[in-house]
Amino acid sequence: MLQFQTMGVVSCSKINLVGALRRSFFEFLNSFQKRREKPKKN
């Protein structure tokens, strides 16, 4: 029973980690695109 619980926690943490990485990656892309757009406007 303990092994099963720890495995579930590990899988949940992995999913959370992937989600956080994906979110930070998209935020980085958005900020990068905004930076590239600013010089064009000026």
PDB file of all heavy atoms in Angstrom:
ATOM      1  N   MET A   1       0.842  -1.204   0.000  1.00  0.00           N
ATOM      2  CA  MET A   1       0.000   0.000   0.000  1.00  0.00           C
ATOM      3  C   MET A   1       0.879   1.256   0.000  1.00  0.00           C
ATOM      4  O   MET A   1       0.617   2.190  -0.711  1.00  0.00           O
ATOM      5  CB  MET A   1      -0.883  -0.015   1.258  1.00  0.00           C
ATOM      6  CG  MET A   1      -2.021   0.970   1.176  1.00  0.00           C
ATOM      7  SD  MET A   1      -3.220   0.521  -0.105  1.00  0.00           S
ATOM      8  CE  MET A   1      -4.285   1.949  -0.060  1.00  0.00           C
ATOM      9  N   LEU A   2       1.948   1.257   0.812  1.00  0.00           N
ATOM     10  CA  LEU A   2       2.813   2.437   0.855  1.00  0.00           C
ATOM     11  C   LEU A   2       3.462   2.680  -0.500  1.00  0.00           C
ATOM     12  O   LEU A   2       3.518   3.802  -0.981  1.00  0.00           O
ATOM     13  CB  LEU A   2       3.906   2.231   1.918  1.00  0.00           C
ATOM     14  CG  LEU A   2       3.661   2.994   3.229  1.00  0.00           C
ATOM     15  CD1 LEU A   2       4.620   2.508   4.307  1.00  0.00           C
ATOM     16  CD2 LEU A   2       3.851   4.495   3.025  1.00  0.00           C
ATOM     17  N   GLN A   3       3.931   1.617  -1.143  1.00  0.00           N
ATOM     18  CA  GLN A   3       4.576   1.772  -2.446  1.00  0.00           C
ATOM     19  C   GLN A   3       3.614   2.409  -3.436  1.00  0.00           C
ATOM     20  O   GLN A   3       3.967   3.285  -4.207  1.00  0.00           O
ATOM     21  CB  GLN A   3       5.033   0.405  -2.960  1.00  0.00           C
ATOM     22  CG  GLN A   3       6.409   0.024  -2.394  1.00  0.00           C
ATOM     23  CD  GLN A   3       6.902  -1.283  -3.023  1.00  0.00           C
ATOM     24  OE1 GLN A   3       6.106  -2.144  -3.342  1.00  0.00           O
ATOM     25  NE2 GLN A   3       8.195  -1.412  -3.183  1.00  0.00           N
ATOM     26  N   PHE A   4       2.366   1.932  -3.437  1.00  0.00           N
ATOM     27  CA  PHE A   4       1.377   2.452  -4.384  1.00  0.00           C
ATOM     28  C   PHE A   4       1.157   3.952  -4.161  1.00  0.00           C
ATOM     29  O   PHE A   4       1.121   4.735  -5.088  1.00  0.00           O
ATOM     30  CB  PHE A   4       0.050   1.693  -4.202  1.00  0.00           C
ATOM     31  CG  PHE A   4      -1.012   2.146  -5.173  1.00  0.00           C
ATOM     32  CD1 PHE A   4      -0.914   1.825  -6.521  1.00  0.00           C
ATOM     33  CD2 PHE A   4      -2.091   2.896  -4.734  1.00  0.00           C
ATOM     34  CE1 PHE A   4      -1.892   2.244  -7.414  1.00  0.00           C
ATOM     35  CE2 PHE A   4      -3.069   3.315  -5.624  1.00  0.00           C
ATOM     36  CZ  PHE A   4      -2.967   2.983  -6.971  1.00  0.00           C
ATOM     37  N   GLN A   5       1.052   4.373  -2.895  1.00  0.00           N
ATOM     38  CA  GLN A   5       0.829   5.787  -2.585  1.00  0.00           C
ATOM     39  C   GLN A   5       2.014   6.633  -3.057  1.00  0.00           C
ATOM     40  O   GLN A   5       1.836   7.682  -3.657  1.00  0.00           O
ATOM     41  CB  GLN A   5       0.613   5.953  -1.076  1.00  0.00           C
ATOM     42  CG  GLN A   5      -0.799   5.542  -0.660  1.00  0.00           C
ATOM     43  CD  GLN A   5      -1.017   5.714   0.838  1.00  0.00           C
ATOM     44  OE1 GLN A   5      -0.062   5.718   1.594  1.00  0.00           O
ATOM     45  NE2 GLN A   5      -2.260   5.836   1.252  1.00  0.00           N
ATOM     46  N   THR A   6       3.230   6.169  -2.790  1.00  0.00           N
ATOM     47  CA  THR A   6       4.404   6.947  -3.200  1.00  0.00           C
ATOM     48  C   THR A   6       4.476   7.050  -4.720  1.00  0.00           C
ATOM     49  O   THR A   6       4.791   8.088  -5.270  1.00  0.00           O
ATOM     50  CB  THR A   6       5.683   6.295  -2.658  1.00  0.00           C
ATOM     51  OG1 THR A   6       5.665   4.909  -2.996  1.00  0.00           O
ATOM     52  CG2 THR A   6       5.786   6.467  -1.157  1.00  0.00           C
ATOM     53  N   MET A   7       4.128   5.952  -5.415  1.00  0.00           N
ATOM     54  CA  MET A   7       4.133   5.992  -6.882  1.00  0.00           C
ATOM     55  C   MET A   7       3.132   7.014  -7.384  1.00  0.00           C
ATOM     56  O   MET A   7       3.390   7.765  -8.320  1.00  0.00           O
ATOM     57  CB  MET A   7       3.782   4.598  -7.427  1.00  0.00           C
ATOM     58  CG  MET A   7       5.010   3.683  -7.509  1.00  0.00           C
ATOM     59  SD  MET A   7       4.593   2.063  -8.148  1.00  0.00           S
ATOM     60  CE  MET A   7       4.212   2.497  -9.845  1.00  0.00           C
ATOM     61  N   GLY A   8       1.957   7.077  -6.753  1.00  0.00           N
ATOM     62  CA  GLY A   8       0.949   8.054  -7.164  1.00  0.00           C
ATOM     63  C   GLY A   8       1.451   9.471  -6.948  1.00  0.00           C
ATOM     64  O   GLY A   8       1.268  10.347  -7.783  1.00  0.00           O
ATOM     65  N   VAL A   9       2.114   9.698  -5.820  1.00  0.00           N
ATOM     66  CA  VAL A   9       2.638  11.039  -5.536  1.00  0.00           C
ATOM     67  C   VAL A   9       3.702  11.406  -6.562  1.00  0.00           C
ATOM     68  O   VAL A   9       3.734  12.523  -7.066  1.00  0.00           O
ATOM     69  CB  VAL A   9       3.225  11.089  -4.107  1.00  0.00           C
ATOM     70  CG1 VAL A   9       4.008  12.383  -3.897  1.00  0.00           C
ATOM     71  CG2 VAL A   9       2.109  10.967  -3.071  1.00  0.00           C
ATOM     72  N   VAL A  10       4.561  10.450  -6.903  1.00  0.00           N
ATOM     73  CA  VAL A  10       5.630  10.731  -7.869  1.00  0.00           C
ATOM     74  C   VAL A  10       5.025  11.081  -9.221  1.00  0.00           C
ATOM     75  O   VAL A  10       5.427  12.039  -9.869  1.00  0.00           O
ATOM     76  CB  VAL A  10       6.564   9.511  -7.983  1.00  0.00           C
ATOM     77  CG1 VAL A  10       7.491   9.672  -9.191  1.00  0.00           C
ATOM     78  CG2 VAL A  10       7.388   9.359  -6.714  1.00  0.00           C
ATOM     79  N   SER A  11       4.016  10.313  -9.657  1.00  0.00           N
ATOM     80  CA  SER A  11       3.409  10.583 -10.962  1.00  0.00           C
ATOM     81  C   SER A  11       2.721  11.952 -10.940  1.00  0.00           C
ATOM     82  O   SER A  11       2.804  12.715 -11.894  1.00  0.00           O
ATOM     83  CB  SER A  11       2.392   9.492 -11.304  1.00  0.00           C
ATOM     84  OG  SER A  11       1.342   9.484 -10.362  1.00  0.00           O
ATOM     85  N   CYS A  12       2.054  12.285  -9.827  1.00  0.00           N
ATOM     86  CA  CYS A  12       1.386  13.588  -9.725  1.00  0.00           C
ATOM     87  C   CYS A  12       2.421  14.709  -9.790  1.00  0.00           C
ATOM     88  O   CYS A  12       2.234  15.696 -10.493  1.00  0.00           O
ATOM     89  CB  CYS A  12       0.605  13.676  -8.407  1.00  0.00           C
ATOM     90  SG  CYS A  12      -0.994  12.842  -8.507  1.00  0.00           S
ATOM     91  N   SER A  13       3.524  14.553  -9.070  1.00  0.00           N
ATOM     92  CA  SER A  13       4.553  15.594  -9.070  1.00  0.00           C
ATOM     93  C   SER A  13       5.160  15.722 -10.462  1.00  0.00           C
ATOM     94  O   SER A  13       5.459  16.804 -10.928  1.00  0.00           O
ATOM     95  CB  SER A  13       5.646  15.267  -8.055  1.00  0.00           C
ATOM     96  OG  SER A  13       6.296  14.057  -8.414  1.00  0.00           O
ATOM     97  N   LYS A  14       5.333  14.598 -11.171  1.00  0.00           N
ATOM     98  CA  LYS A  14       5.876  14.655 -12.534  1.00  0.00           C
ATOM     99  C   LYS A  14       4.934  15.433 -13.439  1.00  0.00           C
ATOM    100  O   LYS A  14       5.347  16.285 -14.217  1.00  0.00           O
ATOM    101  CB  LYS A  14       6.059  13.229 -13.077  1.00  0.00           C
ATOM    102  CG  LYS A  14       7.395  12.626 -12.676  1.00  0.00           C
ATOM    103  CD  LYS A  14       7.571  11.282 -13.368  1.00  0.00           C
ATOM    104  CE  LYS A  14       8.850  10.598 -12.893  1.00  0.00           C
ATOM    105  NZ  LYS A  14       8.987   9.257 -13.473  1.00  0.00           N
ATOM    106  N   ILE A  15       3.631  15.158 -13.338  1.00  0.00           N
ATOM    107  CA  ILE A  15       2.647  15.857 -14.167  1.00  0.00           C
ATOM    108  C   ILE A  15       2.674  17.350 -13.841  1.00  0.00           C
ATOM    109  O   ILE A  15       2.646  18.195 -14.732  1.00  0.00           O
ATOM    110  CB  ILE A  15       1.243  15.269 -13.925  1.00  0.00           C
ATOM    111  CG1 ILE A  15       1.178  13.850 -14.504  1.00  0.00           C
ATOM    112  CG2 ILE A  15       0.179  16.149 -14.552  1.00  0.00           C
ATOM    113  CD1 ILE A  15      -0.046  13.081 -14.048  1.00  0.00           C
ATOM    114  N   ASN A  16       2.744  17.686 -12.552  1.00  0.00           N
ATOM    115  CA  ASN A  16       2.799  19.093 -12.155  1.00  0.00           C
ATOM    116  C   ASN A  16       4.064  19.742 -12.709  1.00  0.00           C
ATOM    117  O   ASN A  16       4.045  20.878 -13.183  1.00  0.00           O
ATOM    118  CB  ASN A  16       2.784  19.225 -10.628  1.00  0.00           C
ATOM    119  CG  ASN A  16       1.407  18.908 -10.070  1.00  0.00           C
ATOM    120  OD1 ASN A  16       0.407  19.002 -10.768  1.00  0.00           O
ATOM    121  ND2 ASN A  16       1.360  18.521  -8.807  1.00  0.00           N
ATOM    122  N   LEU A  17       5.181  19.016 -12.669  1.00  0.00           N
ATOM    123  CA  LEU A  17       6.445  19.559 -13.163  1.00  0.00           C
ATOM    124  C   LEU A  17       6.349  19.838 -14.652  1.00  0.00           C
ATOM    125  O   LEU A  17       6.725  20.902 -15.132  1.00  0.00           O
ATOM    126  CB  LEU A  17       7.566  18.557 -12.877  1.00  0.00           C
ATOM    127  CG  LEU A  17       8.973  19.115 -13.119  1.00  0.00           C
ATOM    128  CD1 LEU A  17       9.347  20.076 -12.002  1.00  0.00           C
ATOM    129  CD2 LEU A  17       9.977  17.968 -13.171  1.00  0.00           C
ATOM    130  N   VAL A  18       5.796  18.879 -15.396  1.00  0.00           N
ATOM    131  CA  VAL A  18       5.651  19.067 -16.851  1.00  0.00           C
ATOM    132  C   VAL A  18       4.748  20.268 -17.136  1.00  0.00           C
ATOM    133  O   VAL A  18       5.039  21.087 -17.998  1.00  0.00           O
ATOM    134  CB  VAL A  18       5.066  17.782 -17.486  1.00  0.00           C
ATOM    135  CG1 VAL A  18       4.683  18.047 -18.945  1.00  0.00           C
ATOM    136  CG2 VAL A  18       6.092  16.655 -17.412  1.00  0.00           C
ATOM    137  N   GLY A  19       3.652  20.371 -16.392  1.00  0.00           N
ATOM    138  CA  GLY A  19       2.744  21.498 -16.599  1.00  0.00           C
ATOM    139  C   GLY A  19       3.429  22.821 -16.305  1.00  0.00           C
ATOM    140  O   GLY A  19       3.277  23.786 -17.045  1.00  0.00           O
ATOM    141  N   ALA A  20       4.205  22.866 -15.226  1.00  0.00           N
ATOM    142  CA  ALA A  20       4.905  24.101 -14.872  1.00  0.00           C
ATOM    143  C   ALA A  20       5.933  24.450 -15.938  1.00  0.00           C
ATOM    144  O   ALA A  20       6.067  25.602 -16.343  1.00  0.00           O
ATOM    145  CB  ALA A  20       5.590  23.938 -13.511  1.00  0.00           C
ATOM    146  N   LEU A  21       6.668  23.445 -16.424  1.00  0.00           N
ATOM    147  CA  LEU A  21       7.675  23.702 -17.462  1.00  0.00           C
ATOM    148  C   LEU A  21       7.001  24.221 -18.724  1.00  0.00           C
ATOM    149  O   LEU A  21       7.455  25.177 -19.338  1.00  0.00           O
ATOM    150  CB  LEU A  21       8.424  22.402 -17.782  1.00  0.00           C
ATOM    151  CG  LEU A  21       9.510  22.036 -16.774  1.00  0.00           C
ATOM    152  CD1 LEU A  21      10.033  20.637 -17.056  1.00  0.00           C
ATOM    153  CD2 LEU A  21      10.649  23.046 -16.841  1.00  0.00           C
ATOM    154  N   ARG A  22       5.883  23.579 -19.104  1.00  0.00           N
ATOM    155  CA  ARG A  22       5.173  24.011 -20.314  1.00  0.00           C
ATOM    156  C   ARG A  22       4.689  25.449 -20.161  1.00  0.00           C
ATOM    157  O   ARG A  22       4.800  26.259 -21.068  1.00  0.00           O
ATOM    158  CB  ARG A  22       3.980  23.072 -20.537  1.00  0.00           C
ATOM    159  CG  ARG A  22       3.487  23.097 -21.967  1.00  0.00           C
ATOM    160  CD  ARG A  22       2.433  22.031 -22.181  1.00  0.00           C
ATOM    161  NE  ARG A  22       3.021  20.709 -22.217  1.00  0.00           N
ATOM    162  CZ  ARG A  22       2.313  19.576 -22.094  1.00  0.00           C
ATOM    163  NH1 ARG A  22       1.019  19.634 -21.902  1.00  0.00           N
ATOM    164  NH2 ARG A  22       2.906  18.410 -22.160  1.00  0.00           N
ATOM    165  N   ARG A  23       4.140  25.770 -18.968  1.00  0.00           N
ATOM    166  CA  ARG A  23       3.621  27.119 -18.729  1.00  0.00           C
ATOM    167  C   ARG A  23       4.758  28.142 -18.817  1.00  0.00           C
ATOM    168  O   ARG A  23       4.636  29.173 -19.468  1.00  0.00           O
ATOM    169  CB  ARG A  23       2.981  27.164 -17.324  1.00  0.00           C
ATOM    170  CG  ARG A  23       1.959  28.283 -17.209  1.00  0.00           C
ATOM    171  CD  ARG A  23       1.266  28.197 -15.845  1.00  0.00           C
ATOM    172  NE  ARG A  23       0.582  26.939 -15.669  1.00  0.00           N
ATOM    173  CZ  ARG A  23       0.719  26.149 -14.606  1.00  0.00           C
ATOM    174  NH1 ARG A  23       1.532  26.480 -13.627  1.00  0.00           N
ATOM    175  NH2 ARG A  23       0.055  25.017 -14.526  1.00  0.00           N
ATOM    176  N   SER A  24       5.879  27.854 -18.156  1.00  0.00           N
ATOM    177  CA  SER A  24       7.014  28.793 -18.165  1.00  0.00           C
ATOM    178  C   SER A  24       7.552  28.926 -19.588  1.00  0.00           C
ATOM    179  O   SER A  24       7.950  30.004 -20.009  1.00  0.00           O
ATOM    180  CB  SER A  24       8.119  28.293 -17.241  1.00  0.00           C
ATOM    181  OG  SER A  24       8.608  27.045 -17.692  1.00  0.00           O
ATOM    182  N   PHE A  25       7.547  27.831 -20.356  1.00  0.00           N
ATOM    183  CA  PHE A  25       8.046  27.877 -21.733  1.00  0.00           C
ATOM    184  C   PHE A  25       7.168  28.792 -22.578  1.00  0.00           C
ATOM    185  O   PHE A  25       7.655  29.629 -23.335  1.00  0.00           O
ATOM    186  CB  PHE A  25       8.045  26.457 -22.314  1.00  0.00           C
ATOM    187  CG  PHE A  25       8.581  26.406 -23.718  1.00  0.00           C
ATOM    188  CD1 PHE A  25       9.921  26.635 -23.956  1.00  0.00           C
ATOM    189  CD2 PHE A  25       7.731  26.122 -24.778  1.00  0.00           C
ATOM    190  CE1 PHE A  25      10.419  26.586 -25.251  1.00  0.00           C
ATOM    191  CE2 PHE A  25       8.220  26.069 -26.071  1.00  0.00           C
ATOM    192  CZ  PHE A  25       9.567  26.296 -26.319  1.00  0.00           C
ATOM    193  N   PHE A  26       5.838  28.666 -22.445  1.00  0.00           N
ATOM    194  CA  PHE A  26       4.936  29.521 -23.215  1.00  0.00           C
ATOM    195  C   PHE A  26       5.072  30.976 -22.782  1.00  0.00           C
ATOM    196  O   PHE A  26       5.042  31.891 -23.600  1.00  0.00           O
ATOM    197  CB  PHE A  26       3.482  29.052 -23.036  1.00  0.00           C
ATOM    198  CG  PHE A  26       3.140  27.883 -23.930  1.00  0.00           C
ATOM    199  CD1 PHE A  26       2.666  26.699 -23.394  1.00  0.00           C
ATOM    200  CD2 PHE A  26       3.313  27.983 -25.301  1.00  0.00           C
ATOM    201  CE1 PHE A  26       2.356  25.625 -24.214  1.00  0.00           C
ATOM    202  CE2 PHE A  26       2.998  26.906 -26.133  1.00  0.00           C
ATOM    203  CZ  PHE A  26       2.518  25.729 -25.589  1.00  0.00           C
ATOM    204  N   GLU A  27       5.246  31.209 -21.475  1.00  0.00           N
ATOM    205  CA  GLU A  27       5.437  32.586 -20.993  1.00  0.00           C
ATOM    206  C   GLU A  27       6.709  33.172 -21.587  1.00  0.00           C
ATOM    207  O   GLU A  27       6.744  34.333 -21.995  1.00  0.00           O
ATOM    208  CB  GLU A  27       5.512  32.588 -19.461  1.00  0.00           C
ATOM    209  CG  GLU A  27       4.132  32.490 -18.825  1.00  0.00           C
ATOM    210  CD  GLU A  27       4.235  32.447 -17.318  1.00  0.00           C
ATOM    211  OE1 GLU A  27       5.322  32.702 -16.774  1.00  0.00           O
ATOM    212  OE2 GLU A  27       3.220  32.154 -16.668  1.00  0.00           O
ATOM    213  N   PHE A  28       7.770  32.360 -21.665  1.00  0.00           N
ATOM    214  CA  PHE A  28       9.030  32.821 -22.237  1.00  0.00           C
ATOM    215  C   PHE A  28       8.841  33.168 -23.706  1.00  0.00           C
ATOM    216  O   PHE A  28       9.306  34.207 -24.181  1.00  0.00           O
ATOM    217  CB  PHE A  28      10.081  31.712 -22.079  1.00  0.00           C
ATOM    218  CG  PHE A  28      11.367  32.027 -22.789  1.00  0.00           C
ATOM    219  CD1 PHE A  28      12.238  32.972 -22.271  1.00  0.00           C
ATOM    220  CD2 PHE A  28      11.685  31.372 -23.981  1.00  0.00           C
ATOM    221  CE1 PHE A  28      13.424  33.256 -22.931  1.00  0.00           C
ATOM    222  CE2 PHE A  28      12.870  31.662 -24.629  1.00  0.00           C
ATOM    223  CZ  PHE A  28      13.747  32.597 -24.114  1.00  0.00           C
ATOM    224  N   LEU A  29       8.096  32.322 -24.445  1.00  0.00           N
ATOM    225  CA  LEU A  29       7.852  32.606 -25.870  1.00  0.00           C
ATOM    226  C   LEU A  29       7.056  33.897 -26.019  1.00  0.00           C
ATOM    227  O   LEU A  29       7.354  34.719 -26.880  1.00  0.00           O
ATOM    228  CB  LEU A  29       7.063  31.440 -26.485  1.00  0.00           C
ATOM    229  CG  LEU A  29       7.913  30.227 -26.857  1.00  0.00           C
ATOM    230  CD1 LEU A  29       7.010  29.114 -27.397  1.00  0.00           C
ATOM    231  CD2 LEU A  29       8.947  30.591 -27.912  1.00  0.00           C
ATOM    232  N   ASN A  30       6.021  34.077 -25.190  1.00  0.00           N
ATOM    233  CA  ASN A  30       5.202  35.287 -25.281  1.00  0.00           C
ATOM    234  C   ASN A  30       6.045  36.528 -25.015  1.00  0.00           C
ATOM    235  O   ASN A  30       5.972  37.510 -25.757  1.00  0.00           O
ATOM    236  CB  ASN A  30       4.049  35.212 -24.267  1.00  0.00           C
ATOM    237  CG  ASN A  30       2.980  34.251 -24.750  1.00  0.00           C
ATOM    238  OD1 ASN A  30       2.839  34.012 -25.940  1.00  0.00           O
ATOM    239  ND2 ASN A  30       2.225  33.694 -23.819  1.00  0.00           N
ATOM    240  N   SER A  31       6.861  36.503 -23.974  1.00  0.00           N
ATOM    241  CA  SER A  31       7.695  37.665 -23.646  1.00  0.00           C
ATOM    242  C   SER A  31       8.705  37.906 -24.766  1.00  0.00           C
ATOM    243  O   SER A  31       8.994  39.040 -25.126  1.00  0.00           O
ATOM    244  CB  SER A  31       8.429  37.434 -22.325  1.00  0.00           C
ATOM    245  OG  SER A  31       9.336  36.349 -22.459  1.00  0.00           O
ATOM    246  N   PHE A  32       9.230  36.838 -25.357  1.00  0.00           N
ATOM    247  CA  PHE A  32      10.207  36.985 -26.442  1.00  0.00           C
ATOM    248  C   PHE A  32       9.547  37.631 -27.660  1.00  0.00           C
ATOM    249  O   PHE A  32      10.099  38.538 -28.270  1.00  0.00           O
ATOM    250  CB  PHE A  32      10.756  35.605 -26.821  1.00  0.00           C
ATOM    251  CG  PHE A  32      11.894  35.670 -27.811  1.00  0.00           C
ATOM    252  CD1 PHE A  32      13.132  36.164 -27.413  1.00  0.00           C
ATOM    253  CD2 PHE A  32      11.709  35.244 -29.117  1.00  0.00           C
ATOM    254  CE1 PHE A  32      14.181  36.219 -28.324  1.00  0.00           C
ATOM    255  CE2 PHE A  32      12.755  35.300 -30.032  1.00  0.00           C
ATOM    256  CZ  PHE A  32      13.990  35.794 -29.631  1.00  0.00           C
ATOM    257  N   GLN A  33       8.320  37.190 -28.002  1.00  0.00           N
ATOM    258  CA  GLN A  33       7.611  37.769 -29.140  1.00  0.00           C
ATOM    259  C   GLN A  33       7.299  39.244 -28.874  1.00  0.00           C
ATOM    260  O   GLN A  33       7.445  40.084 -29.755  1.00  0.00           O
ATOM    261  CB  GLN A  33       6.312  36.994 -29.382  1.00  0.00           C
ATOM    262  CG  GLN A  33       6.584  35.651 -30.074  1.00  0.00           C
ATOM    263  CD  GLN A  33       5.297  34.879 -30.298  1.00  0.00           C
ATOM    264  OE1 GLN A  33       4.272  35.205 -29.710  1.00  0.00           O
ATOM    265  NE2 GLN A  33       5.355  33.859 -31.127  1.00  0.00           N
ATOM    266  N   LYS A  34       6.887  39.577 -27.658  1.00  0.00           N
ATOM    267  CA  LYS A  34       6.589  40.969 -27.326  1.00  0.00           C
ATOM    268  C   LYS A  34       7.845  41.825 -27.475  1.00  0.00           C
ATOM    269  O   LYS A  34       7.801  42.942 -27.983  1.00  0.00           O
ATOM    270  CB  LYS A  34       6.055  41.061 -25.887  1.00  0.00           C
ATOM    271  CG  LYS A  34       4.603  40.622 -25.797  1.00  0.00           C
ATOM    272  CD  LYS A  34       4.111  40.649 -24.355  1.00  0.00           C
ATOM    273  CE  LYS A  34       2.696  40.085 -24.245  1.00  0.00           C
ATOM    274  NZ  LYS A  34       2.283  39.979 -22.853  1.00  0.00           N
ATOM    275  N   ARG A  35       8.981  41.295 -27.041  1.00  0.00           N
ATOM    276  CA  ARG A  35      10.240  42.045 -27.154  1.00  0.00           C
ATOM    277  C   ARG A  35      10.564  42.314 -28.621  1.00  0.00           C
ATOM    278  O   ARG A  35      11.025  43.380 -28.974  1.00  0.00           O
ATOM    279  CB  ARG A  35      11.372  41.208 -26.533  1.00  0.00           C
ATOM    280  CG  ARG A  35      11.641  41.634 -25.089  1.00  0.00           C
ATOM    281  CD  ARG A  35      12.871  40.909 -24.537  1.00  0.00           C
ATOM    282  NE  ARG A  35      12.619  40.466 -23.184  1.00  0.00           N
ATOM    283  CZ  ARG A  35      13.190  39.418 -22.608  1.00  0.00           C
ATOM    284  NH1 ARG A  35      14.052  38.688 -23.271  1.00  0.00           N
ATOM    285  NH2 ARG A  35      12.918  39.093 -21.384  1.00  0.00           N
ATOM    286  N   ARG A  36      10.322  41.321 -29.475  1.00  0.00           N
ATOM    287  CA  ARG A  36      10.631  41.490 -30.900  1.00  0.00           C
ATOM    288  C   ARG A  36       9.654  42.463 -31.551  1.00  0.00           C
ATOM    289  O   ARG A  36       9.988  43.141 -32.507  1.00  0.00           O
ATOM    290  CB  ARG A  36      10.548  40.133 -31.613  1.00  0.00           C
ATOM    291  CG  ARG A  36      11.746  39.250 -31.260  1.00  0.00           C
ATOM    292  CD  ARG A  36      11.786  38.014 -32.132  1.00  0.00           C
ATOM    293  NE  ARG A  36      12.002  38.358 -33.531  1.00  0.00           N
ATOM    294  CZ  ARG A  36      12.080  37.460 -34.514  1.00  0.00           C
ATOM    295  NH1 ARG A  36      11.952  36.185 -34.252  1.00  0.00           N
ATOM    296  NH2 ARG A  36      12.287  37.829 -35.755  1.00  0.00           N
ATOM    297  N   GLU A  37       8.415  42.528 -31.042  1.00  0.00           N
ATOM    298  CA  GLU A  37       7.421  43.422 -31.642  1.00  0.00           C
ATOM    299  C   GLU A  37       7.675  44.887 -31.277  1.00  0.00           C
ATOM    300  O   GLU A  37       7.383  45.774 -32.042  1.00  0.00           O
ATOM    301  CB  GLU A  37       6.019  43.012 -31.176  1.00  0.00           C
ATOM    302  CG  GLU A  37       5.525  41.764 -31.910  1.00  0.00           C
ATOM    303  CD  GLU A  37       4.203  41.291 -31.373  1.00  0.00           C
ATOM    304  OE1 GLU A  37       3.630  42.016 -30.547  1.00  0.00           O
ATOM    305  OE2 GLU A  37       3.749  40.203 -31.757  1.00  0.00           O
ATOM    306  N   LYS A  38       8.235  45.135 -30.087  1.00  0.00           N
ATOM    307  CA  LYS A  38       8.426  46.526 -29.630  1.00  0.00           C
ATOM    308  C   LYS A  38       9.292  47.343 -30.592  1.00  0.00           C
ATOM    309  O   LYS A  38       8.900  48.437 -30.975  1.00  0.00           O
ATOM    310  CB  LYS A  38       9.044  46.512 -28.219  1.00  0.00           C
ATOM    311  CG  LYS A  38       7.976  46.350 -27.146  1.00  0.00           C
ATOM    312  CD  LYS A  38       8.575  46.360 -25.753  1.00  0.00           C
ATOM    313  CE  LYS A  38       7.490  46.115 -24.701  1.00  0.00           C
ATOM    314  NZ  LYS A  38       8.071  46.067 -23.361  1.00  0.00           N
ATOM    315  N   PRO A  39      10.459  46.860 -31.032  1.00  0.00           N
ATOM    316  CA  PRO A  39      11.280  47.678 -31.944  1.00  0.00           C
ATOM    317  C   PRO A  39      10.544  48.008 -33.238  1.00  0.00           C
ATOM    318  O   PRO A  39      10.695  49.089 -33.787  1.00  0.00           O
ATOM    319  CB  PRO A  39      12.488  46.776 -32.229  1.00  0.00           C
ATOM    320  CG  PRO A  39      12.539  45.832 -31.079  1.00  0.00           C
ATOM    321  CD  PRO A  39      11.106  45.635 -30.648  1.00  0.00           C
ATOM    322  N   LYS A  40       9.700  47.101 -33.736  1.00  0.00           N
ATOM    323  CA  LYS A  40       8.971  47.364 -34.977  1.00  0.00           C
ATOM    324  C   LYS A  40       8.011  48.543 -34.805  1.00  0.00           C
ATOM    325  O   LYS A  40       7.879  49.377 -35.677  1.00  0.00           O
ATOM    326  CB  LYS A  40       8.171  46.112 -35.372  1.00  0.00           C
ATOM    327  CG  LYS A  40       9.088  44.993 -35.877  1.00  0.00           C
ATOM    328  CD  LYS A  40       8.265  43.762 -36.243  1.00  0.00           C
ATOM    329  CE  LYS A  40       9.180  42.603 -36.634  1.00  0.00           C
ATOM    330  NZ  LYS A  40       8.409  41.388 -36.898  1.00  0.00           N
ATOM    331  N   LYS A  41       7.353  48.601 -33.647  1.00  0.00           N
ATOM    332  CA  LYS A  41       6.398  49.698 -33.417  1.00  0.00           C
ATOM    333  C   LYS A  41       7.143  51.029 -33.334  1.00  0.00           C
ATOM    334  O   LYS A  41       6.690  52.037 -33.843  1.00  0.00           O
ATOM    335  CB  LYS A  41       5.628  49.430 -32.112  1.00  0.00           C
ATOM    336  CG  LYS A  41       4.611  48.315 -32.280  1.00  0.00           C
ATOM    337  CD  LYS A  41       3.891  48.029 -30.967  1.00  0.00           C
ATOM    338  CE  LYS A  41       2.940  46.845 -31.115  1.00  0.00           C
ATOM    339  NZ  LYS A  41       2.315  46.494 -29.849  1.00  0.00           N
ATOM    340  N   ASN A  42       8.312  51.036 -32.678  1.00  0.00           N
ATOM    341  CA  ASN A  42       9.076  52.281 -32.568  1.00  0.00           C
ATOM    342  C   ASN A  42       9.848  52.526 -33.857  1.00  0.00           C
ATOM    343  O   ASN A  42       9.608  53.448 -34.567  1.00  0.00           O
ATOM    344  CB  ASN A  42      10.108  52.163 -31.434  1.00  0.00           C
ATOM    345  CG  ASN A  42       9.423  52.066 -30.081  1.00  0.00           C
ATOM    346  OD1 ASN A  42       8.274  52.459 -29.962  1.00  0.00           O
ATOM    347  ND2 ASN A  42      10.111  51.544 -29.085  1.00  0.00           N
TER     348      ASN A  42
END
